[in-house]
């Protein structure tokens, strides 16, 4: 069974492992080159510890006055999302998706016990996580980080991914569809991020309730608390063990949380392509929206603390990429960039759902009547675009209101909303890329996630690591600027929109001309 899981999902596993390893290698090498003296490291540490805002974003780093501490702080935001997504993605694709498609029932028709597929999926995911952690440790050691700290930090990140892999395996036994696994896992991740952020800001026990807090409590560049690794290990084994236990006792194709029976007849809107697309994407949209609202609500509530910490400390503004102009504008620009990363992740995940519809045979049924391929894809594209606008506008509204409450200035609401909307063309470029890959080479859709990882790394860490200009230009968000901190070039936004439309047209044409399904 382990061999089956590996053969059917090896491409996605390799993309995840290599993309994450490249992110860590790039971060470690760039930080080591930029902060190459103790004086520079000390200046960085003084800047980022002068307030609690960065702790809420990247986590509280013990031993930040060291090369490893700087790397941990710079990689903190990416690690908070990419490592959990590694565990969630590997498990969701090889458990509930296989069961939902009917392939698992065929496998279980032989001598395979019902619990073995889940156990095999956990084994393969754990192996991928271990390989990723080993690559992390090697890259940190080569960058000059002490070996003991590099191993502990890498183990902590691997344990973080392991916790969410076990949680996703458990959720896969409770819900009926793959999208439900992603939705509830992402909601749990957003809650964990907020708990860790609040705990690190207030310096209280709340961070111990979050798996993200467990990773930082190991203090890999401080006091080296190896024993903390037992907490995520026990949590991951407990949730994964519960998933295996449930899989052995429930019927194949069933779920413990099925919900009530649906209506006897579909509504007029549900029978239309656009209505069915809304129903299909609704859970994922709600999950990403919840994540965006939690992030922006927490950041807006910290606006006053940020301004107080920035007063008279230009080094902090440089470290956060919020220097120049009004400090509050820099804070809003930084938060909107984080929100743009969330929006881009949503559109790629939503377009990826279309690949699942095709691979699992449901698309053929939809296209058996009068519904054309172009009309089907257009309906889903419109719903995904509307969902993106909802996520960006809703999260920006929460950011605007919470920031206005924190600083006592409601006049900032308009600037916050405009800044969020300015990033829409860049986010639509990712949507266009996903549609193009889906139309041209659906089996290679994992490369879209690899491109997203690279672009996210460049957008969040590139300016701080002083990467070359041509490298920064590879990320679509670079061409937006930093609204409202800097003036947005309307020509750049128009060019991004043209690129997004061109990519989408390539995808539509290729999809209309190719076979359904395409292996």
N, C-alpha and C positions, 0 to 999 in steps of 0.2 A: 504493500500500500504506500509505503514511503517512496518507492520508485515511481509509482503512478503519479503521486503528487508532484514529485520533482520534474518528471517528464512533461507534465501538462502545464506547469507554472514556472519553468526555469527561466524563461525570458523575462517575465515580470520580476522575478527574484533578483536576477542579475542586474537589471536596470536599477532597482532600488538600492542594492548593495553598492554598486559602482557610483551611483549619483551621490549617495551619502558619504562614501569614502572620499570622493572628489571634493565635496563641500568641506569636510574636515581638513583634508590636505591643503586646500586653498586657503582656508582660514589660518591654519597653523603656520604655513609658510609666509603668508602676508604679514601676520602679526609679528613673527620672529624677525622679519626684515624691517618692519617699521619701528618696533620697540626693541632696539638692539643694545640698549644700555640700561643699567639700573636706574639712572636718572629719568629716562623717558618713561620707564615702567612706573616709577614712583609718581611722576606727574599725572599719568593716566589714572592711577589709583586714587589720588587725591581728588581728581575731577569727578569721577563717577561715584564716589562715596560721600559727596558733600550733601546729598539729598536722598530721599527714598524713592524718587520717581524711577530711576534706572533699576532699582531693586525690584520694583513692581513689574517691570518689563522683562528684564533678563534674569531675575533671580538674585538672591543674596549670595555673593561669592566670598567664601572665607579664603584668605590668602591671596587676595587680588593683587597684592604688591609683589607679584612674581609673573614670569612669562606664562606659566600655566594658568594663573588666575585671570590674566588678560584674555587669553584664548577662551576660557570658560565664559567670561562675560560677553565677549563678542559673539560667540556661538550660541549663547543662551536662548535667544528668541527662536532661532531656527531649530535648535534641539528640542524646544518645548513642543513643537508641532511635528517635525519630520520624524523623530524617533517613534512617537506614538502612532503616527500614520503608517510607519513601516510595519508594526505589529498588526494594526487593524487591517491594512490592505492584504497582507499575506494570508491572514486567517479568513477574512470574508470571501476572498476569491476561491479558496479551496474547501470551504465547508458549505455554507448555506447556498452559494451560487451553484455548486455542483448538485446539491439536493434539489434546488428549485428547477434546474434544467431537466431533471429526470435521469441524468447519467449515474448518480449515486445508486439509484434503485437497481440499475443494471449490474453494477459492480457487486452489490449485496446479494444478487441472485446466486452467487457462487459460494465460496467457503469463507468469505470475509465477514467478520462479525460487525454488528452495527456501530460499536464504539471505535473500531479501528481507524476509519477514515478521519475522525476528529483527532485521535491520538497521533496519527501520521502527520496531519496538517500542523499540529503543535510541534512535533519533532522537527519537521522541515523548517518551520518558522524560527524555532529556537536555534537551529544550526545556522540559518541565515543571519540571525541577530549576533551569534557568537563570531561569525566571520567578520561582520561589520565592526564589532567591538575590537577585534584583533587588528583590523586595518586602522581603526582610530588610534589605538595604542601605538602602533608602529609609526604612523605619521606624526604623532605628538613627540615621540622619542627622537625621531629624526630632526624635528624642529628645535630640539634642545631642551625639552621638558624632562625633568627627572623621571626615570622609568617607573618608580613606584607610584608617583602621582598620575602618570599617563595611564597606567594599568587600572588604577582605581577609578579615574574619571571615565574611562572607556567602559569599565564594568558597570558603573552607575547608569550610563546612557543605555547600555544593553539591557540592564534590569528594567529601565523605564519602558523600553519597547516590549519586553517580556510581559510586564503587567498588563499592557493594553492588548497584547495578543491573547492572553488568557481571558480578559474581559470580553473581547470580541467573540471568542469561541463560546463563551457562556451566553452572550446575547444571541448568537446564531441558533441556539437551541430554544430560545424564547420567542423569537419573532419569525414570521413566515417568509419574508423577502430579504434579499441582500441589501436593498436600500434601507431597510429598517436597522440592519446591523451597523451600517455607516452612520445613520442618523443618531441612534442612541450612543454610539461610541464617540461621535463628535461632540454631542452634548455633554457627555462625561468628561471629555478632554477640556472643553471650555470651562466647565465647573471646576476642574482641577487647576486650570490656569488662574482662575479668579481666586480660588482658595489660597493658592501659593502666593499670588500677588498681594492679597490682603494680609496674609501672615507675615510676609517679608517686609511689608510697609510698616505694620504695627509691631513687628518683632515679637510675635506671640506664637501660641501653639497651633494656630490654624494651618500653618504650612505643613505640619505633621499629618494632616488629613489628606494631603494631596500627593499622588505619585510623583509629581514634579518636585515637590518639596523633599521627598525621600532622596531623589538624585542629588540635590544640592547639599543635603545634610551629611552626605558621606565626606564632605570637606576634602576633596582629593588634593588640594594644594594648600590645605591648612593642617588640621590635626589628624587627618587620615582615620576616619571612623569606618573601618571595614565592616563592623558589625551591623551597620545600617543596611548593608546589602541584603541582610536576611529578611528585612521587612518586605521589599518588593518581590523577593524570591518566594516567600510564603504566600503573599497575595496572588502572584501569578500561578503558583502551583495549585492553590485552593480553587481559584476560579476556573483554571484549565481542568482540574480534576472533577469539579462539579459539571463542567461541560461534557466530559467523557462519560460520567455517570448518567447524566440525562440522556445522552445520545444512545446509550445501551438500553434505555427503558421506554423511550417514546417511539411512536410509529414513524416510519420514514415518510417525509413529505408533510408532517404535521408540525405544529408549534404550540407551545404552552400558552402563548398570548396571541390568540387568533383574532380577538375582537368579536363583535356581534355580526350577525348575518347581514349582508348587504340588501339593498332594495331588490324587489322582484324584477323590476325593469329599470334600465338605465335612463337617466334624464336625457332630454334633447341635446344638451350641451355635451354630456359624456359620450354620446354616440358620434359626435363630431371629432375630427382629428385634433383640433385645438383643445377641446375639453378633455379628451383622453390624455393628452400630453400634460395638461395641468394636473390631472390626478396622479400621473406617473411621477412627476418631478416635485410634487408638493412636499413629501417628507424631507428630501434632501435640501430643498429651499428653506424649510423651517429650521433644519439643523444648522446650516451655515448662517442663517439670519440670527439664530440664538447665539452662535459664537461671536458674530460681529457686534451684537448688542452688548454682550457681556464684556468684550474687550473695550469698546468705546465708552461704555458706562463707567468702567473702572478708570480708564485714562482720563476722562473728563472730570471725575471726582478728584483726581490728583493734580489738576491744573494749578491750583493755588500753591501746592507744595512745590511744584516744578518752578514756578516763578520765584518763589522765595529762595530756592536753592540756586537759581541762576543769577540772582542779584549779585553783582560784583564778581562772578566766576565765569569768565569767558571760556575757560578750558572745558567746563561742563557742557556749554553750548556746542563747542567744537566736537566733543566726544559723541554727542547725541545728534549731530548734524543739524542743529537748530540755531547756529550762530548767524548773526546778521539780521537787520531789520528788527521788528518787535519780537520779544521773547515768546509771547503767546502765539504769534503766527508760526514761529519755529516749532512749537509744541504741537500745534494743529497739523502742520505739514508732516511731521514725523508720524503722528497717529493715522493720518489719512493714507500714508504709504503702507502701514501695516494693514489697514482695511483694504487697500488695493490688492495686497497679496491674498487676503481671504477671498475677495471677489474673483480673482483669477483662478484660485483653487476650485471655487464652486463651478465655474463654467466648464473646466476640464472634467471634473467629476460628473457633471450632468451630461456632457456629450459622451463620456465613457459609458453611461447607462444605455445609450443607443447601440453601442457595440454589443453589450450584453443582450439586448433585445434580439439582435440579429443572430448572435452565436447560439442562443438558447431556443431558436426556432419560432419565437412569437412573431417576429417581423413578417415571415412568410405568410402567416395567417392573416395579418393585417392587410397585406398587399394582394391577397387572393381575389378581392372584389374590384371595385372601381377606384379605390384609393391608389394614386400614383406615388412613385418613390419621391418625386420632387415635392409633392404636396405634404407627404408625411414628414419629410425632413424639415420643410419650411415651418410646419406647425410646431415641431419640437424646438427649432431654432428660435422662433418667436417667444415661446414660453420660457426658454432658458434666458434669453435677453431680458424679458420682463422680470424674471426672478433676480437677475443681476441688479437691475435698477432698484428693485424692492430692497435687496440686501444693502446696497450702497446708500440709498436714500434713507432707509429706516435706521441704519447704524449711524449715519451722519447726523440725523435728527437727534438721536440719543446723545451723541458726542456734543452737539451744539447745546442742547438743554443742560446736560451735566456740567459742561464747561462754563456756561453762563451762570449756573447756580454756584459753582465753585469760586469763580472770580468776581461774581456780582456784576456782570456786564452783559445784558441780553443783546447788546448790539453786535456781538460776535456770531450770532446765529446764521446770518446770511453768508458770511465769509466761510464758515464751516461747511455749509451745504454746497456752495459753489466749488470748494476744494474737492469734495467727494465726487461731484459730477465731472470735474475735469479729468479724473482718472479713468472714466468710462471708456474712452477710445483705446487706452492701453490694455485694459482688461478684455475688451472685445478682440484685440489682436490674438490673445490666447484662445478665445473662443473660435476665431477663424482658423487658427492653426489646428485646433482639435478637430474641426469639421473637415479640413483638408486631409489630415491623416486618416480620419475615419472613411473618407471617400476613396482615397488613393490606396492606402495600405492598412486596413483595419487591424490586422494582427500586430502591427507595429505601434499600436496606440500607446504602449508604455513609454515610447520615446517622447510623447507629449509631456508626460510627467517628468521625464528627465530634463527637458527644456525648461519646464516650470521651476524645477529645483535650481538649475543654473541661474535663471533670471532672478529668482528670489534671492539667491546668494549675492548676486551682483547688486541688486537694488538695496538690500539691507546693509551689507557689509562693504560693498565696493568703495563708496566715498570715504568711509573711515579708514580703509586699508590703502587708500590712495592708489587704486588700480588705474591703469592707463585709460585714456579717454575712449579708445576704440573698444575696450572691454566693457566700460560702463554703457556705451551705446548699444550693446547687445540686449540690454534689458529695456523693454518698451516703456516702463515707468520713468526711465531716465529722461526721455524726450518730453515728458509732461512738465518737468521742473519740480518745484516745491511749493505748490499753492497752499496757503495764501502768502507764504514767505517771499516768494519771487513771482514776478509777472509771468503768466502763462502765455506761451507763443501760440496763437490761434493756428498758425500755419503748421506747427508740429502736430497739434491735435487733429487737424484735417488730414495730414499725411498718415497718421496712425489709423484714422478711420478708413482711408483708402486701402491701406494694407490689410486691415481686417476684412473689408468687403471683398478684396481680391482673393484672399485666402479662402473665404467662405464660398465664393463662386467656383473656385477650383474644386473644392470639396463637393459642391452640389453637382457640378458637371460630371465628375468622376463617379459619384454615387449613382447618378441616373444611368450611366452607361455600363456599370459593372453588374455582375451576377449577384443575386441574393439567395442564399447566403454565399459569402466568399470565404473560403477556408484560409 
